[in-house]
Structures are given as C-alpha cells and as structure tokens.
Amino acid sequence: MEELRQRGREVIREKYAKTYNFLIPDGDLVIIHNLRNFCQQNGLNVCHMRSVNAGRIKSHRGWRKPETC
C-alpha cells in the first residue's frame, strides 16, 4: 500500500513540476524540469534557486538567471 502511495506522489510531483532556465557557472544554458529534484541531486538550495529565478538574488553558487533582451 505504501508503495502505491509513493508512486502516486511521484506522479503528482511530476505533473506539477515547472521548467526553469539557468546559466551554469561556466556560462552554458541549462533547462531544468523539476527544480526540487535537480537541486537535491546537485547539492543546491532550492529556495535560493527560486530566488535567483525570481530576481531577488543575483546568483547561487555561480548559477544565475539568463538575461533576456
């Protein structure tokens, strides 16, 4: 039963996950789907990355939001 619940949670997380664009420290563009999972896998703070995306802070560990013209 717990396994079924876990799969259901994963489906819901994936359904509502958003896509983000960031510049990695060496300047390449990266498209990220599901920011929370990406941050957990790469040792980044999800709250700080969301703040970078919103423009509240400039960068987090070298990751920054691409400038739009």
Steps between C-alpha positions, in 0.01 A plus 500: 500500500782741587667430166180596319478826697861581418444447128191721518702778666767475231238529225353810663844659549587441137164632381542833678878540452604813311780562253775753574790649303830570678855581404753268660823649640689457170226686308311217325120504498328213682129419484379340822171318549411440866726741684470326837635167373775673302616694807503189718709312244749787454542632854318830443249675722158500335386818682806689380454375144139616504618839624749517213222419256275769650781757489521553876865392504757508217650152532532186711833315487564652157162403355308800366197592297561568130458862396215561258518771238 
